[in-house]
Amino acid sequence: MVITNDSDLREPIRIVRQELNLEVGVINPRPRRTSKELAREASFVKSIRKWILKDSQFPDLLQDAYGEIRKPTGW
C-alpha cells in the first residue's frame, strides 16, 4: 500500500503491478479527490476518513530530553 494522491507515483505503481506482478493499493489522504492516473494503475483505492487521520496525529505539544516540539497551527 502507498499513502498518496500524487500522480507522480503512477509509474512506480505501474512497474510494481506489471513487471513484478504484485498488488498495489493506494490509500488517499484526500477523500473525494483521487488522482485518476493513480486509480487506473492501482489494484484498489481507498480514502482515509478525516476522523481517523485526526485521531492518528500526535498531540499539539511533544516534549523530550532535548526540548519541545509544537505542531504548526494550520495542521
Kinemage of the C-alpha trace (Angstrom):
@kinemage 1
@onewidth
@group {chain A} dominant
@subgroup {mainchain}
@vectorlist {calphas} color= white
{ca met a 1} P 0.000 0.000 0.000
{ca val a 2} L 1.066 3.529 -0.771
{ca ile a 3} L -0.368 6.503 1.102
{ca thr a 4} L -0.538 9.227 -1.524
{ca asn a 5} L -2.625 11.110 -4.017
{ca asp a 6} L 0.411 12.229 -6.009
{ca ser a 7} L 0.122 11.181 -9.650
{ca asp a 8} L 3.935 11.272 -9.937
{ca leu a 9} L 3.851 7.820 -8.321
{ca arg a 10} L 1.790 6.378 -11.182
{ca glu a 11} L 4.821 4.945 -12.973
{ca pro a 12} L 6.359 3.174 -9.954
{ca ile a 13} L 2.942 1.685 -9.172
{ca arg a 14} L 2.592 0.529 -12.776
{ca ile a 15} L 6.045 -1.084 -12.677
{ca val a 16} L 5.294 -2.961 -9.461
{ca arg a 17} L 1.947 -4.166 -10.800
{ca gln a 18} L 3.020 -5.126 -14.322
{ca glu a 19} L 6.672 -6.128 -14.006
{ca leu a 20} L 6.621 -7.653 -10.522
{ca asn a 21} L 3.004 -8.817 -10.750
{ca leu a 22} L 2.192 -7.553 -7.249
{ca glu a 23} L -0.904 -5.880 -5.874
{ca val a 24} L -0.587 -2.175 -5.013
{ca gly a 25} L -3.260 -0.383 -3.048
{ca val a 26} L -3.414 3.395 -2.899
{ca ile a 27} L -4.639 4.982 0.311
{ca asn a 28} L -5.726 8.521 -0.492
{ca pro a 29} L -5.337 11.082 2.304
{ca arg a 30} L -7.651 13.486 0.411
{ca pro a 31} L -11.126 11.956 0.163
{ca arg a 32} L -13.211 12.806 -2.899
{ca arg a 33} L -10.167 13.934 -4.937
{ca thr a 34} L -8.500 10.725 -6.019
{ca ser a 35} L -5.962 11.036 -8.815
{ca lys a 36} L -7.424 9.363 -11.918
{ca glu a 37} L -3.917 8.338 -13.007
{ca leu a 38} L -3.314 6.506 -9.737
{ca ala a 39} L -6.751 4.904 -9.793
{ca arg a 40} L -6.032 3.443 -13.247
{ca glu a 41} L -2.788 1.798 -12.116
{ca ala a 42} L -3.631 0.725 -8.551
{ca ser a 43} L -5.151 -2.604 -7.572
{ca phe a 44} L -7.551 -0.664 -5.377
{ca val a 45} L -8.011 2.842 -3.963
{ca lys a 46} L -9.380 3.719 -0.546
{ca ser a 47} L -9.640 7.022 1.289
{ca ile a 48} L -8.610 7.827 4.834
{ca arg a 49} L -11.562 9.133 6.787
{ca lys a 50} L -10.943 12.570 8.308
{ca trp a 51} L -11.675 11.435 11.861
{ca ile a 52} L -9.173 8.564 11.561
{ca leu a 53} L -6.500 10.929 10.267
{ca lys a 54} L -7.251 13.397 13.067
{ca asp a 55} L -7.191 10.675 15.749
{ca ser a 56} L -3.852 9.375 14.426
{ca gln a 57} L -1.914 12.614 14.892
{ca phe a 58} L 0.474 13.357 17.721
{ca pro a 59} L -0.619 15.875 20.357
{ca asp a 60} L -0.067 19.589 19.700
{ca leu a 61} L 2.944 19.578 22.022
{ca leu a 62} L 5.590 16.874 22.434
{ca gln a 63} L 8.443 17.061 24.909
{ca asp a 64} L 11.642 15.055 25.155
{ca ala a 65} L 15.104 15.417 26.711
{ca tyr a 66} L 16.034 17.979 24.038
{ca gly a 67} L 13.054 20.288 24.374
{ca glu a 68} L 9.597 20.838 22.921
{ca ile a 69} L 8.135 20.183 19.506
{ca arg a 70} L 4.949 22.048 18.613
{ca lys a 71} L 2.558 21.143 15.834
{ca pro a 72} L 2.064 24.039 13.389
{ca thr a 73} L -1.228 25.898 13.859
{ca gly a 74} L -2.542 25.041 10.383
{ca trp a 75} L -2.366 21.292 10.976
